[in-house]
């Protein structure tokens, strides 16, 4: 969501959306439903499913949880910055109104 407009412009603009949606419908949505079906069939969570499929694959579930946690930290940091600057914008004199000459 954060970088999608940048990546779309970098990779051909609107023409980028055609292969993106083709691959979304061919691979993305079926794999999503497959993951939901396996979890529902085995009655396990994201980590337990891979452990039940094969004990050697338990690391896949753990690594997906770690990656999800790191992505959540990244986006929460960006949201915190947005909220900080939003609150700072209500001051009578904006902190970023003047630029110190020592940097530029």
DRENDO-1510 file (C-alpha; in Angstrom, 1 decimal, always signed):
<recs>
REC; n; res; u; v; w
REC; 1; UNK; +0.0; +0.0; +0.0 .
REC; 2; UNK; +2.8; +2.4; +0.9 .
REC; 3; UNK; +5.0; +1.9; -2.1 .
REC; 4; UNK; +2.5; +0.7; -4.7 .
REC; 5; UNK; +2.1; +4.0; -6.6 .
REC; 6; UNK; +5.9; +4.4; -6.7 .
REC; 7; UNK; +6.3; +0.8; -8.0 .
REC; 8; UNK; +3.5; +1.2; -10.5 .
REC; 9; UNK; +5.1; +4.3; -12.0 .
REC; 10; UNK; +8.6; +2.8; -12.0 .
REC; 11; UNK; +7.4; -0.3; -13.8 .
REC; 12; UNK; +5.4; +1.2; -16.6 .
REC; 13; UNK; +2.5; +3.2; -15.1 .
REC; 14; UNK; -1.0; +1.9; -15.9 .
REC; 15; UNK; +0.5; -1.0; -18.0 .
REC; 16; UNK; +1.9; -2.4; -14.8 .
REC; 17; UNK; -1.6; -3.0; -13.5 .
REC; 18; UNK; -2.4; -5.6; -16.3 .
REC; 19; UNK; +0.2; -8.2; -15.3 .
REC; 20; UNK; -0.3; -7.3; -11.7 .
REC; 21; UNK; -4.0; -8.2; -11.7 .
REC; 22; UNK; -3.5; -11.2; -14.0 .
REC; 23; UNK; -1.0; -12.7; -11.5 .
REC; 24; UNK; -3.3; -11.7; -8.6 .
REC; 25; UNK; -6.1; -13.8; -10.1 .
REC; 26; UNK; -3.9; -16.7; -11.3 .
REC; 27; UNK; -1.7; -17.1; -8.2 .
REC; 28; UNK; -2.6; -14.8; -5.4 .
REC; 29; UNK; -6.3; -15.5; -4.8 .
REC; 30; UNK; -6.1; -19.3; -5.2 .
REC; 31; UNK; -3.1; -19.5; -2.8 .
REC; 32; UNK; -5.0; -17.3; -0.3 .
REC; 33; UNK; -8.1; -19.7; -0.4 .
REC; 34; UNK; -5.8; -22.7; -0.2 .
REC; 35; UNK; -4.2; -21.3; +3.0 .
REC; 36; UNK; -7.7; -20.7; +4.4 .
REC; 37; UNK; -8.9; -24.2; +3.5 .
REC; 38; UNK; -5.8; -25.9; +5.0 .
REC; 39; UNK; -6.2; -23.9; +8.2 .
REC; 40; UNK; -9.9; -24.7; +8.4 .
REC; 41; UNK; -9.4; -28.4; +7.6 .
REC; 42; UNK; -6.6; -29.0; +10.1 .
REC; 43; UNK; -8.2; -26.6; +12.7 .
REC; 44; UNK; -4.8; -25.0; +13.5 .
REC; 45; UNK; -3.3; -21.6; +13.3 .
REC; 46; UNK; -0.7; -20.3; +11.0 .
REC; 47; UNK; +2.2; -21.9; +12.9 .
REC; 48; UNK; +0.5; -25.1; +13.8 .
REC; 49; UNK; -0.6; -25.9; +10.3 .
REC; 50; UNK; +2.9; -26.2; +8.9 .
REC; 51; UNK; +4.0; -28.3; +11.9 .
REC; 52; UNK; +1.1; -30.7; +11.3 .
REC; 53; UNK; +1.8; -30.9; +7.5 .
REC; 54; UNK; +5.4; -31.8; +8.3 .
REC; 55; UNK; +7.6; -31.3; +11.4 .
REC; 56; UNK; +10.4; -30.1; +9.0 .
REC; 57; UNK; +8.1; -27.2; +7.9 .
REC; 58; UNK; +7.5; -25.8; +11.3 .
REC; 59; UNK; +10.0; -23.0; +10.6 .
REC; 60; UNK; +7.7; -21.7; +7.7 .
REC; 61; UNK; +4.9; -20.9; +10.2 .
REC; 62; UNK; +7.3; -19.3; +12.7 .
REC; 63; UNK; +9.1; -17.3; +10.0 .
REC; 64; UNK; +5.7; -16.0; +8.6 .
REC; 65; UNK; +4.8; -14.9; +12.1 .
REC; 66; UNK; +8.1; -13.1; +12.5 .
REC; 67; UNK; +7.8; -11.4; +9.1 .
REC; 68; UNK; +4.2; -10.3; +9.9 .
REC; 69; UNK; +5.4; -8.9; +13.2 .
REC; 70; UNK; +8.2; -6.9; +11.5 .
REC; 71; UNK; +5.9; -5.5; +8.9 .
REC; 72; UNK; +3.4; -4.4; +11.6 .
REC; 73; UNK; +6.3; -2.6; +13.4 .
REC; 74; UNK; +7.3; -0.9; +10.2 .
REC; 75; UNK; +3.8; +0.4; +9.4 .
REC; 76; UNK; +3.1; +1.4; +13.1 .
REC; 77; UNK; +6.2; +3.5; +13.0 .
REC; 78; UNK; +5.0; +5.3; +9.9 .
REC; 79; UNK; +1.6; +5.9; +11.5 .
REC; 80; UNK; +3.3; +7.2; +14.6 .
REC; 81; UNK; +5.2; +9.7; +12.5 .
REC; 82; UNK; +2.0; +10.8; +10.8 .
REC; 83; UNK; +0.2; +11.3; +14.1 .
REC; 84; UNK; +3.2; +13.2; +15.5 .
REC; 85; UNK; +3.4; +15.7; +12.6 .
REC; 86; UNK; -0.4; +16.0; +12.6 .
REC; 87; UNK; -0.4; +17.0; +16.3 .
REC; 88; UNK; +2.6; +19.3; +15.7 .
REC; 89; UNK; +0.8; +21.1; +12.9 .
REC; 90; UNK; -1.6; +22.6; +15.4 .
REC; 91; UNK; +1.1; +24.8; +17.1 .
REC; 92; UNK; +0.9; +28.5; +16.5 .
REC; 93; UNK; +4.4; +28.5; +15.0 .
REC; 94; UNK; +5.1; +25.5; +12.9 .
REC; 95; UNK; +8.4; +23.7; +13.8 .
REC; 96; UNK; +9.3; +23.2; +10.1 .
REC; 97; UNK; +8.4; +26.8; +9.0 .
REC; 98; UNK; +12.0; +28.0; +9.0 .
REC; 99; UNK; +15.0; +26.1; +7.7 .
REC; 100; UNK; +18.3; +26.5; +9.6 .
REC; 101; UNK; +21.1; +27.8; +7.4 .
REC; 102; UNK; +23.7; +25.5; +8.8 .
REC; 103; UNK; +22.2; +22.5; +6.9 .
REC; 104; UNK; +21.6; +24.2; +3.6 .
</recs>
